[in-house]
Amino acid sequence: MSNNSLVSISDFSKDEILELLEDARRFEENPNQNLLSGKVVATLFFEPSTRTRLSFETAINRLGGRVIGFSDASTSSSSKGETLHDTIMMVSNYADLIIMRHYLEGAARYASEFSPVPIINAGDGANQHPSQTMLDLYSMYKTQGTLDNLTITMVGDLKYGRTVHSLLMAMYYFKPRFNFVACEELKMPVEYKIFCEKHGIEYHEYTDFSADVINETDILYMTRVQRERFTDLMEYERVKNLYTLRNSMLEGSKDNLRILHPLPRVNEIAYDVDKNPKAYYFKQAQNGLYARQAIICKVLGIK
């Protein structure tokens, strides 16, 4: 990691990822620890968030720290024209760590290059979402008992979905096999397919969300088609309902299959799936607390 910031999941080595998974397990056993006493953490959310912001703030509170910041950029001086540079420099006077979500790709990397305090990227546009990746990895490890040699099927918005981009990059340490299920407009970007080819990762692309694909899958990663990423709402309306997982589609699936989703969902997972024991997305969100506690302590150098 550069300057102790977490901007991309590639800032962590394989050993650091495994160490964080073990730390998350310990925090799940005992989430209330006074490790951030005297620390102030700023959460700057220039883009709306529920789970990420609340789980980060819960993590800080359960570790004994204090939270400052904003959840709506319109209430900050950025609405008056203040630059991101000046906002970061100002907030760094008050906080030991800045957790930032921004609508522009690369914003977190830019901030980390001059910030006097560490930056944690809580999502930058369609680029990266490394803390989500850590909770995804923890969820996969808990349910599968391993991260090695898993078949992972990613469905929906693979073009703008920063969670699938981060997860793909993290999994190259563990020899996965990927299925990419998306329409032509939302296919996995070419740079991530080149990444797979460079690292010898097997992948297959489909436009049909078929039983054959589901039945060979260990981790089924559903994603929401993100209206906020579209400049053409007609295009969004055309693709938003192409892939919906229903309970009947899981009849032939493997016993170890688990369904993940970064949430919020719209209509890509039918409500009849919720009662299936293979549905794991709400527990996955809970795992975000423990993974983010581990990340916060990591970037602050707290054992």
Residue pairs with C-beta under 8 A, 6 or more apart in sequence:
1 11
1 12
1 16
1 299
2 11
2 112
3 112
3 115
3 118
4 118
4 299
4 300
4 301
5 11
5 108
5 112
5 115
5 118
5 119
5 120
5 121
5 299
6 12
6 118
6 119
6 120
6 121
6 130
6 131
6 295
6 298
6 299
7 108
7 109
7 112
7 119
7 121
7 128
7 130
8 109
8 121
8 128
8 130
8 166
8 169
9 128
9 130
9 133
9 134
9 166
9 167
9 169
9 170
10 169
11 130
12 20
12 130
12 170
14 173
16 298
17 134
17 137
17 170
17 173
19 298
20 134
20 291
20 294
20 295
20 298
21 134
21 137
21 138
21 141
21 294
23 293
23 294
23 297
23 298
24 134
24 135
24 138
24 287
24 290
24 291
24 293
24 294
25 138
25 290
27 33
27 289
27 290
27 293
27 294
28 287
28 290
31 62
31 289
31 290
31 293
32 62
33 62
33 63
33 64
34 63
34 64
35 63
35 64
35 297
35 302
36 60
36 63
36 64
36 65
36 296
36 300
36 302
37 64
37 65
39 65
39 66
39 96
39 97
39 300
40 65
40 66
40 67
40 68
40 94
40 95
40 96
41 56
41 60
41 65
41 66
41 67
41 68
41 95
41 96
41 97
41 98
41 99
41 296
42 67
42 68
42 69
42 91
42 94
42 95
42 97
42 98
42 99
43 53
43 56
43 57
43 67
43 68
43 69
43 70
43 71
43 99
43 100
43 122
44 69
44 70
44 76
44 87
44 91
44 98
44 99
44 100
44 101
45 53
45 69
45 70
45 71
45 72
45 73
45 100
45 101
45 122
46 73
46 78
46 100
46 101
46 102
46 103
46 107
47 73
47 101
47 102
47 103
47 123
48 71
48 72
49 71
49 101
49 122
49 123
50 264
51 262
51 263
51 264
51 285
51 288
52 101
52 122
52 123
52 129
52 131
52 132
52 288
53 71
53 101
53 122
55 285
55 288
55 289
55 292
56 99
56 120
56 122
56 131
56 292
56 296
57 67
58 289
59 289
59 292
59 293
59 296
60 66
60 67
60 296
61 67
62 289
62 293
63 293
63 296
63 297
68 91
68 94
68 95
69 91
69 99
70 76
73 79
76 82
76 87
77 87
78 84
78 87
84 102
84 107
84 110
84 111
85 111
85 114
88 98
88 100
88 111
88 114
88 115
88 119
89 114
89 115
89 116
91 98
92 98
92 115
92 116
92 117
95 117
96 117
96 300
97 117
97 118
97 120
97 296
97 299
97 300
98 111
98 115
98 117
98 118
98 119
98 120
99 119
99 120
99 122
100 107
100 108
100 111
100 119
100 120
100 121
100 122
101 121
101 122
101 123
101 124
102 108
102 123
102 124
102 125
103 124
103 125
104 124
104 125
105 124
105 125
105 126
105 127
106 124
106 125
106 127
107 124
107 125
108 119
108 121
108 124
108 128
109 121
109 124
111 119
112 118
112 119
118 299
118 300
120 130
120 131
120 295
120 296
120 299
121 128
121 129
121 130
121 131
122 129
122 131
123 129
123 132
123 162
124 162
125 162
126 159
126 160
126 161
126 162
126 165
126 229
127 162
127 165
128 162
128 165
128 166
129 162
129 163
129 165
129 166
129 262
130 166
131 288
131 291
131 292
131 295
132 162
132 163
132 166
132 262
132 288
133 163
133 166
133 167
133 169
133 170
134 291
134 292
134 294
134 295
135 284
135 285
135 287
135 288
135 290
135 291
135 292
136 163
136 167
136 221
136 260
136 262
136 284
137 147
137 167
137 170
137 171
137 291
138 287
138 290
138 291
139 258
139 260
139 280
139 283
139 284
139 287
140 147
140 150
140 219
140 258
140 260
141 147
142 287
143 256
143 258
143 280
144 150
144 218
144 219
144 256
144 258
147 171
147 173
147 174
148 174
148 175
149 174
149 175
149 176
149 177
150 171
150 174
150 176
150 177
150 218
150 219
151 176
151 177
151 178
151 179
151 216
151 217
151 218
151 219
152 167
152 171
152 176
152 177
152 178
152 179
152 217
152 218
152 219
152 221
153 178
153 179
153 181
153 213
153 214
153 217
153 219
153 220
153 221
154 161
154 164
154 167
154 168
154 178
154 179
154 180
154 181
154 182
154 188
154 221
154 223
155 181
155 182
155 209
155 220
155 221
155 222
155 223
155 243
155 245
155 268
156 181
156 182
156 186
156 222
156 223
156 224
156 225
156 243
156 268
157 182
157 186
157 223
157 224
157 225
157 226
157 229
158 164
158 180
158 182
158 186
158 187
158 188
158 189
158 223
159 182
159 185
159 186
159 187
159 188
159 189
160 186
160 226
160 229
161 223
161 226
163 221
163 223
163 262
164 188
164 221
164 223
165 189
165 192
167 221
168 178
168 188
168 192
168 195
168 196
169 192
169 195
171 201
172 195
172 196
172 199
172 201
175 201
176 201
177 201
177 202
177 203
178 196
178 201
178 202
178 203
178 204
179 203
179 204
179 205
179 206
179 213
179 216
179 217
180 187
180 188
180 203
180 204
180 205
180 206
181 205
181 206
181 207
181 208
181 209
181 213
181 243
182 188
182 205
182 207
182 243
183 207
183 239
183 242
184 207
185 235
185 238
185 239
186 225
186 239
187 205
188 203
188 205
193 203
195 201
196 202
196 203
206 213
209 243
209 245
209 249
211 249
211 252
214 220
214 249
214 250
214 252
214 253
214 257
215 252
215 253
215 254
216 254
217 253
217 254
217 257
218 254
218 256
218 257
218 258
219 257
219 258
219 260
220 245
220 253
220 257
220 258
220 259
220 260
221 260
221 261
222 243
222 245
222 259
222 260
222 261
222 265
222 268
222 269
222 281
223 261
223 262
223 268
224 261
224 262
224 263
224 264
224 265
224 266
224 268
225 236
225 239
225 240
225 242
225 266
225 268
227 233
227 236
227 240
230 236
240 266
240 267
241 267
243 268
244 267
244 268
244 269
244 270
245 259
245 268
245 269
245 270
245 273
246 270
246 272
246 273
247 270
247 272
247 273
247 275
247 276
250 257
250 273
250 276
250 278
253 278
257 278
258 278
258 280
259 269
259 273
259 276
259 278
259 279
259 280
259 281
260 280
260 281
260 284
261 268
261 269
261 281
261 284
263 281
263 285
265 281
269 279
269 281
273 279
296 302
297 303
